[in-house]
Amino acid sequence: MNIRIIGVPLDLGSDFKGAGIGPTAMRIAGLQEKLEDLGHSVTDEGDLLIASRQSLDIGSEHAKYLSEIQRIDSVLCDHVERALEHGDFPVVLGGDHAMAVGTISGVARFYRKQEKKIGVIWIDAHADINTAETSLSGNIHGMPLAAIIGMGVPELTHIGGDFQKVNPQNVVLLGIRSVDKAEKALLKKMGVNFFTMTDIDKRGMPDILNHAIDDLARHVDAIHISLDLDGLDPEITPGVATPVKGGLDYREAHLIMETAADCGKLCSIEIAEANPILDIRNRTSETAVELICSALGKRIVD
């Protein structure tokens, strides 16, 4: 297929600096070359331009740097939609998870014009379903899931248009193990399909995926993967801002990607929260590249 790489060097959604060089680290890990080795045609758009933290007003403490994040997510939305219009498969490299509002809004707007529905596989240690009213930190990288299901400030929910980007029943949230009290209530209230690490430990990843992804694929026309690298155990991906022990292991993460690819409806993927400043010899970005390749056709035996 034709793959279009879009870099989003965003680190305004978190209190930690460093995720802004995540896209470069994944390129250094050989993303384009490895995708081309799989037979894909690859175009790299480079990185979107983002204002520096030092040049910006933080704005409200309840939604920090909202104005610039709104701007960059709107630009990203346009880039993702344009890639899909050209028949390309967008691979979006981050950058913190606040970028997911832009990526998913672009995917949703493209398919909405065709009267089609999208689903999202969201892999994360955190639920990311806070709003400016519930967030304890005001960091927008903890709000993107809320925004795409229509909750939160209009500056985020209206990116790409004033419509709900994804029905919460068409979201599969995998690997959560650090969830705020308010988020727990919202997950249940909104009907998001979530699987904690306890669920995965008890049932096993194959059983969960066979039910969750098969069911999702029956109800939607296209599926987007949003992978926060802190969804994996920090022993595997140490270069993240908010690591939480007890995450997905290496093979569990690859099985998610392989199963999503096999369903035949995968349309786009984004990788968030790679922070090379906190990493060990680029281990996290190398793992990210390997996971992207699994989602795009690499198998142990072809």
C-alpha positions in Angstrom: 0.0 0.0 0.0 0.9 3.7 -0.1 1.9 4.9 3.3 2.1 8.5 4.3 4.2 9.4 7.4 3.2 12.5 9.3 5.3 13.7 12.2 3.7 15.6 15.1 6.5 16.9 17.4 4.0 17.9 20.2 4.9 18.0 23.8 2.5 20.7 25.0 -0.1 18.2 26.3 2.1 17.1 29.1 4.3 18.7 31.8 7.2 16.7 30.5 9.4 17.9 27.6 10.9 15.4 25.1 8.0 13.8 23.3 8.5 16.5 20.6 11.5 14.6 19.3 9.7 11.3 19.2 9.0 11.4 15.5 12.7 11.9 14.8 13.6 9.0 17.0 11.3 6.6 15.2 12.7 7.7 11.9 16.2 7.0 13.2 14.9 3.6 14.2 14.4 2.9 10.5 10.7 3.2 10.0 10.7 4.1 6.4 13.3 1.5 5.4 11.5 -1.3 7.2 8.1 -0.4 5.7 9.7 -0.4 2.3 11.2 -3.8 3.0 7.7 -5.0 3.5 6.9 -3.9 -0.1 5.1 -0.6 0.8 5.5 2.7 -1.0 6.3 5.4 1.6 6.1 9.2 1.6 7.3 11.1 4.6 5.7 14.5 4.9 8.1 15.6 7.6 7.0 17.3 10.8 4.2 19.7 11.4 5.4 23.1 12.7 4.6 23.7 16.4 5.3 26.8 18.4 7.7 26.4 21.3 6.5 26.2 24.8 8.6 29.3 25.7 6.7 31.4 23.1 3.3 30.5 24.3 0.9 31.6 27.0 -0.2 28.5 29.0 -3.8 29.8 29.1 -6.2 28.1 31.5 -4.6 25.8 34.2 -7.5 23.4 33.5 -6.5 22.9 29.8 -2.9 24.0 29.3 -1.8 25.3 26.0 -5.2 24.7 24.6 -5.0 27.3 21.8 -1.8 25.9 20.2 -3.0 22.3 20.7 -6.3 23.2 19.0 -4.4 24.8 16.1 -2.0 21.9 15.5 -4.8 19.3 15.9 -6.8 21.2 13.2 -3.8 21.1 10.9 -3.2 17.5 11.6 -6.9 16.7 10.9 -6.6 18.2 7.4 -3.3 16.3 6.7 -4.8 13.0 7.7 -8.0 13.5 5.7 -6.0 14.5 2.7 -3.9 11.4 2.9 -7.0 9.2 3.0 -8.5 11.1 0.1 -5.4 10.2 -1.9 -5.8 6.5 -1.0 -2.8 6.6 1.4 -2.5 4.9 4.8 -1.6 7.6 7.4 1.1 6.7 10.0 1.2 9.5 12.5 4.2 9.8 14.7 4.1 11.7 18.0 4.4 13.6 20.1 2.2 13.4 23.1 -1.3 11.8 23.0 -3.1 15.2 22.7 -2.5 14.8 18.9 -5.0 11.9 18.8 -7.8 14.5 18.6 -6.5 15.7 15.3 -5.7 12.3 13.9 -9.0 10.7 14.7 -11.0 13.8 13.6 -9.3 13.6 10.2 -10.2 9.9 9.9 -13.7 10.5 11.1 -14.4 13.4 8.8 -13.2 11.4 5.7 -15.4 8.4 6.4 -18.4 10.6 7.5 -18.5 12.1 4.1 -19.0 8.6 2.8 -21.6 7.9 5.4 -19.4 5.3 7.0 -18.5 4.7 10.7 -15.1 4.3 12.3 -13.9 2.4 15.3 -10.8 3.0 17.4 -8.5 0.6 19.2 -6.9 2.6 22.0 -3.9 1.1 23.7 -2.9 2.9 26.9 -2.0 2.7 30.5 -4.4 5.5 31.2 -8.0 6.1 30.1 -7.4 9.6 28.7 -11.1 10.4 29.2 -10.7 13.4 31.5 -12.1 16.8 30.6 -11.0 20.3 31.7 -13.5 19.9 34.6 -12.3 16.6 35.9 -8.5 16.7 35.1 -6.3 16.9 38.1 -3.4 18.3 36.1 -4.9 20.3 33.2 -2.7 18.3 30.8 -4.5 17.8 27.5 -2.7 14.5 26.8 -5.2 13.1 29.4 -8.2 14.3 27.5 -8.2 13.1 23.9 -10.5 10.1 24.3 -13.1 12.3 25.9 -12.8 14.8 23.1 -13.3 12.3 20.2 -16.5 10.9 21.9 -17.9 14.5 22.2 -17.0 15.4 25.8 -15.0 18.4 27.0 -14.2 21.9 25.6 -15.5 22.8 22.2 -12.0 23.8 21.0 -11.2 20.0 21.0 -14.6 18.4 20.3 -15.2 20.6 17.3 -11.9 19.9 15.5 -12.9 18.7 12.1 -16.5 19.7 12.6 -19.2 19.8 15.2 -20.0 16.1 15.4 -19.1 13.1 17.5 -16.0 11.6 15.9 -16.5 8.1 17.3 -19.4 6.4 19.1 -18.0 5.3 22.5 -19.4 1.8 21.9 -17.0 1.6 18.9 -14.0 2.2 21.1 -11.9 -0.6 22.4 -9.6 0.5 25.2 -6.8 -2.0 26.0 -4.3 -2.2 28.8 -5.5 0.4 31.3 -4.2 0.2 34.8 -4.0 3.9 36.0 -7.5 5.5 36.0 -8.7 8.6 37.8 -11.8 8.4 39.9 -13.8 10.6 37.6 -12.6 8.6 34.6 -13.9 5.4 36.0 -17.4 6.8 36.2 -17.2 8.3 32.7 -16.0 5.0 31.1 -19.0 3.2 32.4 -21.4 6.0 31.8 -20.4 6.5 28.1 -20.3 2.8 27.3 -16.6 2.5 26.2 -15.4 -1.1 25.8 -12.4 -1.3 28.1 -10.2 -4.1 29.2 -7.9 -3.5 32.2 -4.6 -5.4 32.7 -6.5 -7.5 35.2 -9.0 -8.5 32.5 -6.0 -9.4 30.3 -4.3 -11.4 33.0 -7.5 -13.4 33.8 -8.8 -14.0 30.2 -5.6 -13.8 28.1 -5.1 -11.5 25.2 -6.2 -13.9 22.5 -9.6 -14.4 24.0 -10.1 -10.6 24.5 -9.0 -9.8 21.0 -11.0 -12.5 19.3 -14.2 -11.0 20.9 -13.4 -7.3 21.0 -11.8 -6.8 17.6 -14.2 -9.2 15.8 -17.1 -7.4 17.3 -15.7 -4.0 16.5 -15.1 -5.0 12.9 -18.7 -6.1 12.5 -20.0 -2.7 13.5 -17.7 -0.3 11.7 -16.3 0.3 8.2 -12.8 1.3 9.2 -10.5 1.0 12.3 -7.9 3.3 13.6 -5.2 2.3 16.1 -4.1 4.9 18.7 -1.1 3.5 20.6 0.3 5.3 23.6 3.6 3.6 24.3 3.1 3.7 28.0 0.5 1.0 27.4 3.4 -1.4 27.3 5.3 -2.3 30.4 8.1 0.2 31.1 10.7 -2.6 31.0 9.9 -2.8 27.2 9.2 0.9 26.5 11.1 2.9 29.2 11.1 6.2 27.2 7.6 7.5 28.1 6.6 10.4 30.4 4.1 8.5 32.5 5.2 4.9 32.9 3.1 2.5 34.9 4.3 -0.9 36.0 2.5 -4.1 34.9 1.7 -3.2 31.3 1.4 -5.2 28.1 4.3 -7.5 27.3 6.1 -7.5 23.9 4.2 -10.3 22.3 0.8 -9.1 23.6 1.4 -5.8 21.9 2.4 -7.4 18.7 -0.7 -9.7 18.8 -2.9 -6.6 19.1 -1.3 -5.2 15.9 -1.4 -8.5 14.0 -5.1 -9.2 14.9 -6.1 -5.7 14.0 -4.4 -6.1 10.6 -6.0 -9.4 10.0 -9.5 -8.0 10.4 -9.1 -6.2 7.1 -10.4 -2.8 8.2 -7.4 -1.0 9.5 -7.2 2.4 7.9 -4.6 4.4 10.0 -2.3 4.2 13.0 -0.7 6.7 15.3 2.1 6.2 17.9 2.1 8.6 20.9 4.4 9.5 23.8 7.8 8.3 22.6 10.2 10.4 24.7 13.8 9.9 23.7 15.1 12.0 26.6 13.8 9.4 29.0 14.7 6.4 26.8 17.5 3.9 26.9 19.4 3.7 23.6 16.3 4.4 21.5 14.7 1.2 22.7 11.2 2.6 22.9 11.2 4.0 19.4 12.7 0.8 18.0 9.8 -1.1 19.6 7.3 1.4 18.2 8.7 0.8 14.7 8.4 -3.0 15.1 4.8 -2.6 16.2 3.9 -0.4 13.2 5.5 -3.1 10.9 3.3 -5.8 12.6 0.2 -3.7 11.9 1.3 -3.3 8.3 1.9 -6.9 7.4 5.1 -8.2 9.0 4.8 -11.8 10.2 7.1 -14.3 11.7 6.6 -16.6 8.7 4.9 -15.0 5.7 
